[in-house]
Amino acid sequence: MSKPFYITTAIDYVNQKPHLGTAYEKIGADCLARYMRLQGRDTWFVMGNDEHSTNVEKEAVRRGMVPHEYCREMSGVFTETWKTLNISYDDFIHTTEERHIRSVTELFSRIEKNGYIYKGKYEGLYCESCEEFKVEKDLVDGLCPRHKQKPTKISEENYFFALSKFEEKLLEHIKKNPEFIRPKTRENEIVNVIKGGLQDVSISRSGITWGIPLPIDPGHVIYVWFDALTNYISALGFGGDDTALFDKLWPADVHIIGKDITRFHCIIWPAMLMAAGLEPAKSVFAHGFLSLAGEKMSKSLGNILDPVKMAGVFGSDGLRYLLLREVPFDKDGDISTRILIDRYNSDLANELGNLFSRTLAMISKYLGGGVAEAPFDSSCALHGAVTDAVAGYRKHMERMEFSKALGAFWPAVQSANRFIEEKAPWALARDETKRGELAAVFSELLAVLRTAGSALFPFMPEKMSAMLDQLGAGGPSLDELPPSVSGAEGLSAPEPLFPRIQEKPEEIFKE
């Protein structure tokens, strides 16, 4: 029996509510989780919130709240957003939970016991927004490249993790495990960083109370990144009384993260695990960033897009489809409200939605709502297109190439629409001698729709479930795609799955 598939995403700072980039990562991870489950693979999907950040503490103080109270309030904001977007996580970890604190303490203690932690003095640069120590080569014109601000010079006595001792081990691990860092461009970046020489990293801060106390020195708290990275095992019970889930699921099959935190996940995190005598995750997938009409999204530019507001326009399934269709998951991608509206109306309203509505409406009108079960095989006009579409879809889904998977499948939808125009069922319906041919046309169209309902379910779970239900096809399944037989009874003209969007781009979305 194969090990269950364990998926995680980066946990999020709660000093601001979720934005479109945050949602993009979670939607991609959810799509993968749903695909794995459709294949019958036991899957465990974990997300969470990073709450020990000093930026979180500052935001709580600004609002006149204690940090714990503020974190619980923001937890509701985040989980409600993920509910709106239909994210099917199995567990949600908070770094202020006792189970997490136990895990962090245990991991630190193992690393310290193995001789990889020592006390020393840190003198250097620290970006308060990143909550990350910097070296000069990380800066651009003396500024943090991400936050465009000058790091603070600090000098304090801290505890250090001997990261420099893991250069060869990390390079050997990457070489032996070609899927460890994806996509390949990220691997090349990380290898170059390691070959350039690794410095030991500070893993504690003194004079701070918002955090997990160091087990060997309560005057220090554990550095937020050491704390945060541990969530991937604390969610499984590592360091607690019951480690059954950890024993069953670790190592993770894939950490899905943004490309800006690859160094933490591909250098520091695996080194921490090695230092504690644990296996690194099997794979880290670093997705790209979204930009809006050529500009990076930021509060200062006033172009932050609210995923909840966008879901109110496109529907949660529409938004999920659009983001994963328009932007290759392994690359940066530019979107605009005009592009999204046009894609929605073209793909979902005109092509898939119209195919579904027309087919069921005509079956109801011309055949009384029923089509006798008939084989769907190589003798059928649409069988080749559907078979090819499914093959391409599967290949790309396995690689987390979501945009390509949709692109590979969509010709089947387009072929079915052309098939309707070519066969003109409205004309066949006027000739009683062609009832058999008419039924055969609709049998093929139903096979395409059933295939679409299952293949597109990971992207649009709500709409595809509704479509399959109206087709009388049961739940989604990848066991037999395309189906070998097709037909249905009791069909009626449905409400539109994807009503066209009429709004002007400039009138929607922006906060």
MARRO-366194 format. One record per residue: residue in three letters; x, y, z of N, C-alpha, C in turn. Coordinates in steps of 0.02 Angstrom, whole numbers, plus 50000, padded with zeros to 5 digits. Layout:
MARRO-366194
ALAXYZXYZXYZ ...
***
This chain:
MARRO-366194
MET500424994050000500005000050000500445006350000 SER500315010949955500725016949948500605021750006 LYS501115025650021501065030750073500555036050052 PRO500145038450098499685043950081500065049950054 PHE499745053750011500045059549979499945065550025 TYR500495068550047500475074150095500675080650060 ILE500205085450058500305091950026500265097450078 THR500715102350074500665108250117500735114550074 THR500495120050102500635126650073501025130650124 ALA501295136250102501605140850150501065143350197 ILE501255144250261500775147250308500845154850302 ASP500305158350317500265165550302500295169950363 TYR500675175450357500655180550408499945183250413 VAL499735184950473499045187350482499025194950496 ASN499565198450476499555205650485499165209250431 GLN498925205450381498455208150332498025202450306 LYS497445204050279496995198750256497245195550191 PRO496995189750174497235186350113497135190550050 HIS497605190250005497565193849941497565188749884 LEU497555191149823497485186649766498085181949759 GLY498685184449774499275180149769499255174449819 THR499015175949880498935170749930498425165549906 ALA497875167949879497355163549855497595159149797 TYR498005161949753498265158249695498635152049718 GLU499065152849768499435147149794498975141749822 LYS498485143849861498025139149894497575135649843 ILE497365139249792496945136149740497345130849702 GLY497975132449686498395127549651498495121249693 ALA498635122149757498725116349801498085112349808 ASP497525115849812496885112349818496725108349755 CYS496895111249697496785107749634497185101149633 LEU497805101449656498215095349658497915090349707 ALA497715092649766497425088149816496805084749790 ARG496375088449757495755085549730495915080649674 TYR496415082049634496605077449581496855070849610 MET497275071349662497525065249694496955061149723 ARG496485064449755495925060849785495495057549731 LEU495415060949674495025058049619495345051649593 GLN496005051149599496345045149577496305039549629 GLY495975040949685495925035949737496515036049784 ARG496935041149780497525041649822497335044849889 ASP497485041449943497385044250010497805050550015 THR497485056250030497825062750026497705066850089 TRP498215070150113498165074450172498445081250153 PHE498045086450162498185093250138498155098050197 VAL498715101450211498775105850270498945112950249 MET498595117650281498745124850275498795127650345 GLY498915134150350498945137050417499125144350418 ASN499185147050479499365154050489499995154650531 ASP500415159350511501045160850546500905166750592 GLU500905165650657500655170650704501175173750750 HIS501795171150751502295173750798502715179250768 SER502525181850712502895187250680502855193650722 THR503405197450724503375203950758502935208750720 ASN502875207750654502415211950616501685210750637 VAL501535204550654500865202950679500765206350747 GLU501265206050789501215209250855501115216850847 LYS501495219850802501415227150790500715228850767 GLU500435224750721499765226150696499255225350752 ALA499345220450795498895219550852498915225750897 VAL499515228150912499595234050955499275240050922 ARG499375240650857499075246350821498315246450827 ARG498025240450830497295239950836497055239950908 GLY497525240550955497325240551025497125233751051 MET497425228451024497255221651042497875217951067 VAL497775212751108498335208451125498435203751067 PRO499055201351055499185197250996498745191050988 HIS498635187351043498225181351039497515182951015 GLU497235188351042496555190351023496535192250949 TYR497035196050927497075198150858497145192150811 CYS497575187350830497685181450788497055177250781 ARG496655176650834496035172750829495545176250783 GLU495525182950786495075186650742495285185650669 MET495935186250655496175185450587496115178250563 SER496155173550607496055166550587495375165650556 GLY494865169050585494195168750556494175171750486 VAL494545177250476494565180450410494865175750358 PHE495415172550377495755168050330495335161850315 THR495085158650367494705152450354494055153850317 GLU493765159650327493155161350290493325162450216 THR493905165350202494125166250133494225159450099 TRP494555154850135494675148250105494025144350096 LYS493545145550139492885142450131492545145150068 THR492595151750058492295154849999492595151949935 LEU493245150649936493595148149877493585140549872 ASN493225137349919493135130049917493795126349922 ILE494215128449969494865125149979494765119350028 SER494945113450007494765107350043495325104750088 TYR495625109150130496165106950173495895102150227 ASP496335097650249496165092750301496335095250370 ASP496805099850375497005102550440497255109650430 PHE497155113650482497375120650479497765121950543 ILE498415123250536498845124050594498965131450610 HIS498955133150674499135139850697499785139150737 THR500255143650728500895142850762500865144750836 THR500285147050859500195148250931499875142350966 GLU499715137050929499415131150960499935127351002 GLU499685124051054500135120151097500485114551059 ARG500125111351013500445105850975501035108350934 HIS500975114550909501525117450871502105119250916 ILE501955122150972502485124151019502875117951042 ARG502525112451055502865106251075503335103851019 SER503095104250958503505101850901504125106150891 VAL504045112650895504615117150887505135115850941 THR504895115151002505345113851058505725107351049 GLU505365102051027505685095651016506185095850959 LEU506015099250904506475099650848507105103350868 PHE507015109050902507595112850925508035108650971 SER507725104951017508105100951064508505095451029 ARG508225092450977508585087250940509185090150903 ILE509075095950872509625099150835510175101250883 GLU509985103950941510475106150991510855100251019 LYS510495094751033510815088751059511325085851011 ASN511185086550946511635083950894512225088550879 GLY512255094150915512845098350911512835103650857 TYR512255105550832512215110350777511965117250799 ILE511925118450864511715124950889512235127650938 TYR512415133950930512895137050976512705144350987 LYS512985147151039512845154151056513385158651027 GLY513185164351000513665168950971513365175950965 LYS513755180350938513525187350930513365188650857 TYR512775191350845512595193150776512665200650767 GLU513025202450716513085209450696512955209750621 GLY512445213250602512285213550531511625216950518 LEU511335215050462510735218450437510115214050448 TYR509565217450461508935213750473508365217750443 CYS507985214450398507395217650368506795216050412 GLU506505221050443505955219950489505325217650453 SER505225219650390504635217450353504685210150333 CYS505285208050310505405201050294505465196850356 GLU505685200150412505895196650472506445191650454 GLU506935194450417507465190250391508135193850396 PHE508655190150418509325192950419509585193250347 LYS509935198750331510175199850263510935200550262 VAL511225199050205511925200750192511935205650134 GLU512485209050126512525214350076512335212050006 LYS512535205849988512405203449920511655202249907 ASP511255201949962510535201049954510185207649934 LEU510515213249945510205219749937510265222349866 VAL509815226849848509835230349784509855237849800 ASP510415240949782510525248049799510445249249874 GLY510675244349913510645245049986509965243750017 LEU509485241649975508805240650000508595233249994 CYS508145231250037507835224650031507475224449963 PRO507635219649920507335219649853506575218449854 ARG506325215449907505605214049911505215219949939 HIS505475223149991505095228350025505345235450012 LYS505895235949973506165242449952506305246950012 GLN506555243950066506735247950124507425245850149 LYS507745250450184508425249350208508405244950271 PRO508785239350271508785235050330509085238750390 THR508905236450449509165239250512509805235650531 LYS510295239550553510905236550579510785234550652 ILE510905228150667510805225950735511425222250760 SER511495222350826512035218750859511745215750922 GLU511715209050924511425205750983511705198750989 GLU511685196251051511905189451064511335184651050 ASN511445179951004510925175350983511195168150984 TYR510745163550971510935156650960510925155450884 PHE511425151550862511515150450790511425143150772 PHE511185142050712511145135350682511725134750633 ALA512115129250639512715128350598512535126050527 LEU512225130450490512015128950422512605127450377 SER513175130550391513765129750347514005122550344 LYS513815118550393514035111550394513635107050347 PHE513135109950314512695105850273512755107150198 GLU513265110850178513345112450107513375106050064 GLU513835101650080513925095650040513315090950045 LYS513025090450104512445086150113511855088550071 LEU511765095150069511215097950030511325096849955 LEU511935098149932512085097249861512005089849841 GLU512215085349884512145078249870511405076249868 HIS511005079049915510295077549917509945079949853 ILE510115085949831509815088749771509995084549710 LYS510625082449707510855078349650510505071649648 LYS510405068549705510095061949708509345062149701 ASN509045068049711508325068649709508125074249660 PRO508095072649595507975077849544507295081249550 GLU506825078349587506175081449597506145085649660 PHE506695086149696506685089649761506505096949753 ILE506785100349703506635107549692506335108249623 ARG505735110849620505395111949557505125119149555 PRO505115122349496505385120049432506155120349431 LYS506445118049376507165117349370507525124049380 THR507215129449359507545136049366507665137549440 ARG507215135549483507315136749555507895132449581 GLU507935126349556508485121949578509155125149560 ASN509215127749500509845130849479510025136649525 GLU509525140649545509645146249590509905143849658 ILE509585138649684509765136149750510465133049749 VAL510615129249698511275126049693511815131449691 ASN511695136849654512185142249650512285145649718 VAL511735146349756511795149349823512215144949868 ILE512085138449867512465133749910513195133649890 LYS513335133349825514035133149802514395139649818 GLY514015145049826514315151449844514525151849917 GLY514325146749955514515146450026513925148350071 LEU513795144150121513245145350168513535147950234 GLN513185152850262513375155450327512915152650380 ASP513165151850441512735149850496512205155250507 VAL511605153050529511055157750535510825158450607 SER510655164550625510375165750692509675162750696 ILE509545159250750508875156150758508545158250823 SER508755163850851508415166450910508435174050909 ARG507995177050946507995184250957507935185551031 SER508305190351056508265192151127507855198551134 GLY507595199551194507215205651208506525205751176 ILE506285199951154505635199351123505235194151162 THR504605195551175504195190851213503685187151170 TRP503515189951112503005186751069503345181351027 GLY503335175251051503645169751017503715163751064 ILE504035158551040504125152451080504795152951116 PRO504795152451183505425153051220505915147551201 LEU506545149351199507065144451186507105139551245 PRO507085133051232507085128351289507715128651331 ILE508275130951302508895131251341509045138251367 ASP508635143251349508755150051372508105154151364 PRO507695154451415507035157851411507085165351396 GLY507705168151400507785175251383507765176551308 HIS507735171251270507695171651197507055168251173 VAL506795170651116506255166951082506535164251016 ILE506225158950994506455155750932506285160250872 TYR506775161250830506695165450770506085163050730 VAL505715167850704505065166350674505095161350617 TRP505645161450577505665156850521505805149650543 PHE506215148850595506315142150623505655139650651 ASP505305143850685504645142450713504155140550657 ALA504105144750605503605143850553503705137550512 LEU504335136050494504475130250452504265123750485 THR504275123650551504105117550588503375115750581 ASN502955120250557502245118750552502095112550510 TYR502535110950463502405105250419502435098650456 ILE502785098450512502795092350553502385093150616 SER502305099250641501885100150701501155098550686 ALA500945099750624500255098050605500145090550605 LEU500685086650606500645079350605500765076250674 GLY500865080650724500945078150792501655076750812 PHE502145078850773502845077750790502995080950859 GLY503325077050901503515079550967502965078851019 GLY502385076350999501835075451045501775068251069 ASP501235066751103501135060051130500915055151075 ASP500575057651024500325053350970500655055450905 THR501115051450881501485053050819501265048650761 ALA500685045450767500455040850715500385044350647 LEU500125050550647500035054150584500715055950554 PHE501175058050596501855059650572502175053350542 ASP502135047850578502435041650554502125039350488 LYS501495040850479501125038750419501265043250359 LEU501335049850370501335054650315502015057550298 TRP502475057950346503115061150332503585056250297 PRO503975058550247504065065450226503505067950181 ALA503395074450181502895077450138503055076050065 ASP502535074950025502645073849953502795080349917 VAL502485085849940502645092249908502455098049955 HIS502935102649963502805109249993502675113949935 ILE502095117249933501945122149881502035129049911 ILE502495132949882502685139449911502785144649857 GLY502845150849877503035156149830503775156149817 LYS503985158549759504685158249739505135162449784 ASP504845167249821505255171649863505505168249927 ILE505235162349944505455159050006505785152249992 THR506055151549931506375145149914507005143949957 ARG507385149149974507995147950013507825144950081 PHE507295147350112507095144550176506895137250169 HIS506515135750117506235129050110506705124050077 CYS507185126450039507625121950002508335121750030 ILE508485126250077509145126150109509075125350185 ILE508755130350218508735130250291508295124550317 TRP507695123650289507235118550314507515111450306 PRO507755109450247508035102650243508655101750288 ALA509055107050296509635106550340509415105650413 MET508895109150433508625108250501508405101050511 LEU508055098350462507815091450468508395086550471 MET508885087550427509475083150428509815083550496 ALA509865089550523510205090550588509835086950644 ALA509175086150637508775082750687508705075350674 GLY509005072850620508955065850602508325063950567 LEU508015068850533507385067750498507485068550423 GLU507045065550383507075066150311506795072850287 PRO507095075850237506785081850206506155079750166 ALA505755084750149505185083550106505415080750039 LYS504975077150004505155074349939505235079749886 SER504825085049891504835090049839504605096849866 VAL504905102149839504695108949852504525112049785 PHE503905114349777503705117349713503605124949725 ALA504015128949691503985136249700503615139449641 HIS503015141749655502615144949602502825152149591 GLY502615154849535502785161749519502305166749551 PHE502385173149532501985178549560501485181249508 LEU500945184049532500465187349490500615194849487 SER500525197749429500545205049423499895207249389 LEU499715213449399499095216049372499245221349319 ALA499085219849258499195224449202499925226949201 GLY500385222249213501095223849209501395226749272 GLU500995227749324501255230649386501205225649443 LYS501715225549486501675221549546501105224049590 MET500715219349618500165221449662500445223749729 SER500225229549751500455232149816499945237149843 LYS499955237849909499505242649941499645249749917 SER500295251349910500475258149891500215260149822 LEU500165255149777499905256549710499145256149708 GLY498845253549761498125253049764497835248049715 ASN498215242849698497975238049648497935230949677 ILE497865230449743497775223949774497075221349757 LEU497035215149735496385212149719496165207549775 ASP495545208349795495255204449849494935198149819 PRO495185192149837494915186049807494185184849824 VAL493965187049882493265186149901492815190449857 LYS493035196649846492645201049802492645198449731 MET493195195749708493235192949641492785186749634 ALA492775182749687492335176849685491605178949682 GLY491455184849709490765187349704490565189049633 VAL491055190449591490925192049521490945185849477 PHE491485181949483491585176049440491295169649469 GLY491125169849533490985163549568491645160549590 SER491655156649644492285153949667492585149249614 ASP492175145249580492435140749529492705144549469 GLY492355149849451492595153949395493275156949409 LEU493365159549470494005162449488494555157249489 ARG494405151349518494895145949520495115144149449 TYR494635143249404494805141549335495235146949303 LEU495035153149310495375158649275496105159249297 LEU496225158949363496905159749386497355154049363 LEU497105147949365497525142249346497565141449270 ARG497095144349234497125144149160497575149549133 GLU497545155549161497905161149133498645161249152 VAL498815158649210499505159249235499815152449245 PRO500335150649206500695144349219500955144249290 PHE500835138749325500965138549397501705139249414 ASP502135137549368502855137849382503185144449360 LYS502785149149335503065155349309502685161349336 ASP502985167249329502615173449342502095174349288 GLY501545177749305501025178849256500675185449266 ASP500495188549212500145194949214499415194049198 ILE498985197049238498275196849226497995203849224 SER497395204449200497015210749203496285208949208 THR495885213449233495175212049239494865210949170 ARG495125214249119494865213349051495015206249026 ILE495625203949037495825197249017495395192049052 LEU495285192849116494905187949155494175187649132 ILE493875193449120493175193549097493115190349029 ASP493585191948984493555189048917493645181548919 ARG494115179148959494225171948965493615168448995 TYR493325171549046492725168649077492165167949025 ASN492025173348991491475173248943491615168548885 SER492235168148863492415163848806492395156448826 ASP492795154648876492865147548894492275144748932 LEU492065148348984491575145549029490855146949007 ALA490705153148991490015154748970489865152148900 ASN490295153848851490145152248781490275145048763 GLU490815142248788491015135548766490765129948811 LEU491025129448872490805124048916490085124848938 GLY489905130848963489225132048987488715131248932 ASN488875133748873488415133348817488335126148792 LEU488885122448792488855115348772488385111548818 PHE488455112548883488035109148932487295111148924 SER487165117648921486475120048917486125117848853 ARG486475118648796486175116748732486035109348728 THR486515105348751486435098048746485835095748786 LEU485785097848849485235095548891484565098448868 ALA484575104648846483955107748823483685104048761 MET484135102248714483915098748654483695091648668 ILE484045088248715483825081548734483135081748765 SER483025086748806482365087548837481825088948784 LYS481995093248736481505095348685481385089948633 TYR481915086848609481845082348552481755074948571 LEU482015073048630481985065948649481635064748715 GLY481285069748739480915068848801481355068048862 GLY481985070248859482425070148917482825063848926 GLY482805059248878483165053048886483545050848824 VAL484145047948835484555045148781484755038148803 ALA484575033148762484745026348780485495025348783 GLU485715021048830486425019748839486725016648775 ALA487285019248753487615016748693488365016948702 PRO488735012848665489465012748672489765019548651 PHE490295021448686490695027148665491395024448652 ASP491555023348589492185020048571492475023348508 SER492965020048479493325022948422492885024048361 SER492285020948360491835022048304491475028748309 CYS491515031948367491175038348378491605044248355 ALA491285049148327491645054848298492065058648349 LEU491825059148411492175063148462492655059048505 HIS492675052548495493075048348540493815050048537 GLY494085051048479494795052548472494985059048507 ALA494575064148496494725070648527494705070248603 VAL494215066548629494145065948702494715061748731 THR494885056348697495435052048721496095055948723 ASP496235059648670496845063748669496835069048724 ALA496255072048734496185077348785496325074548855 VAL496065068648869496165065548934496895063748945 ALA497225061048893497925059248898498365065348913 GLY498245070848876498625076848888498485079748957 TYR497865079648976497665082149042498025078349098 ARG498025071749095498345067749147499095069149151 LYS499415069449093500135070649091500325077249125 HIS499955082449111500115089049139499905089649212 MET499365086449232499155086749302499675083549347 GLU499975078149325500485074749365501085079349377 ARG501195084149332501765088649338501575095449369 MET500945096049391500685102349418500705107949365 GLU500615105949303500575110849248499835112049234 PHE499525115749278498805116449276498555120049214 SER498895125249194498685128949134498735124449072 LYS499275120549068499355116049011498835110449013 ALA498665108149073498155102849079497485105249052 LEU497305111349070496685114249044496735115348969 GLY497305117848947497405118948876497375112448836 ALA497615106948865497595100448831496885097648828 PHE496495099148881495815096348882495325100348841 TRP495415106848836494905111148807494715109648735 PRO495165107048693494955105348625494375100348622 ALA494305096148674493735091548675493085095348680 VAL493075100648721492475104848728492335108448662 GLN492855111048632492765114648569492545109948513 SER492815103948512492615098948462491875097248469 ALA491645096648531490945095048543490485100548518 ASN490685106848528490285112348503490265112448427 ARG490835111048395490835110648322490415104748297 PHE490435099448334490035093448318489295095048316 ILE489065099148362488365101148363488195104948299 GLU488625109648279488485113548219488505109048157 GLU488965104348155489015099948097488425095248092 LYS488205092448147487665087548147486965090748146 ALA486925097048167486285100748166485705096448194 PRO485725094648258485195090348286484495093248277 TRP484425099748273483765102748262483475100748194 ALA483925099548145483695097148080483535089748083 LEU483955085848117483835078648123483175077348159 ALA483005081648206482395080648246481765081248204 ARG481815084548147481225085348104481095079248060 ASP481575074448060481505068548018481445062348063 GLU480845059348065480725053648109481175047748093 THR481405047348031481835041648012482545042448039 LYS482705048148066483375049348091483405049748167 ARG482925046848200482915046948274483525043448303 GLY483725037948271484315034348295484945038448290 GLU485015041848233485595046248223485595051948273 LEU484995054648286484925060148334485145057848404 ALA484915051948424485105049348490485855048148494 ALA486155045848439486875044448438487275050948447 VAL487035056348416487365062848424487375064848497 PHE486795064348529486765066448599487135061748646 SER487165055448628487555050748669488295052748670 GLU488555054748613489245056948610489345063348650 LEU488885068048644488945074348681488915073148757 LEU488495068448778488455066848849489115063848874 ALA489445059848832490085056948851490605062448861 VAL490605067448818491065073148825490925076848890 LEU490295078148903490105081848964490285077949027 ARG490165071449027490345067449085491095067549096 THR491475067149042492205067449047492425074249074 ALA492125079549048492295086249072492135087149145 GLY491565084449167491365085149236491875082249285 SER492165076549266492675073449309493355076749301 ALA493575077949240494245080749229494305087849257 LEU493765091649252493785098649275493585099549347 PHE493395094049380493185094449450493715097449496 PRO494365095549490494855098649534494895106149528 PHE494735108849469494745116049458494095119349481 MET493535116149467492875119149479492425113949514 PRO492565112449577492205106949610491455108049618 GLU491255114149631490545115449642490145114849577 LYS490375118149525490015118149461490035111349428 MET490605107949432490645101349399490235096149436 SER490185096749502489745092249540489015093349519 ALA488825099749512488145101249490488015098649420 MET488505099349376488425096949307488345089349305 LEU488775085849341488735078549342488085076149373 ASP487855079749423487225077949455486645078549406 GLN486635084049367486095084949319486145080049261 LEU486755077449249486845072349197486675065349222 GLY486535064849288486395058349317486995053749317 ALA487605056849319488225052949312488555051249378 GLY488245053149435488565051849499489125056749511 GLY489575055049557490125059549573490685059049523 PRO491175063549529491745063549482492185057449494 SER492505055049441492955049449446493425049449386 LEU494055047549398494535046949343494645039649325 ASP494245035149353494335028049341494245026149268 GLU493745029049236493615027349166493465033749126 LEU493995036749102493935042649060494305041448995 PRO493955042548938493235043848932492825037648949 PRO492185038548964491765032748980491675028248919 SER491595021748931491505017048875490795016848850 VAL490335019048892489625019448870489355026248892 SER488825028348858488545034848873487795034848861 GLY487445038748902486725039248896486465042048962 ALA485845044148964485555046949025484795047249017 GLU484455047549075483735048249077483545054049122 GLY482955056549111482675061749155483035068349151 LEU483295070049093483655076349085483165082049068 SER483335087949091482925093849077483375099849065 ALA483095105049035483485111049020483725114149086 PRO484385115049095484655117649158484695125249159 GLU484795127849220484985134949227485695135649201 PRO485885141549176486565142449151487085141049205 LEU487585137049188488125135749236488555141949247 PHE488695145549193489135151349196488805157249160 PRO488375160949194488065166749162488595171749138 ARG488485174649081488965179449054489045185449101 ILE489655188149102489805193949143489765200149099 GLN489375205049121489265211049082489645217149109 GLU489885216749171490205222549202490805225049163 LYS490945231449168491545234249140492125232949188 PRO492715231349162493285229649205493445234949258 GLU493395241249239493595246449286493085247349343 GLU492515244149340491995245049390492025239749444 ILE492465234949438492455229349486493155228049515 PHE493135224549571493715221449603494125225949650 LYS494335231749629494815235349669494515237449736 GLU494955237149788494745239149854494695246749858 
***
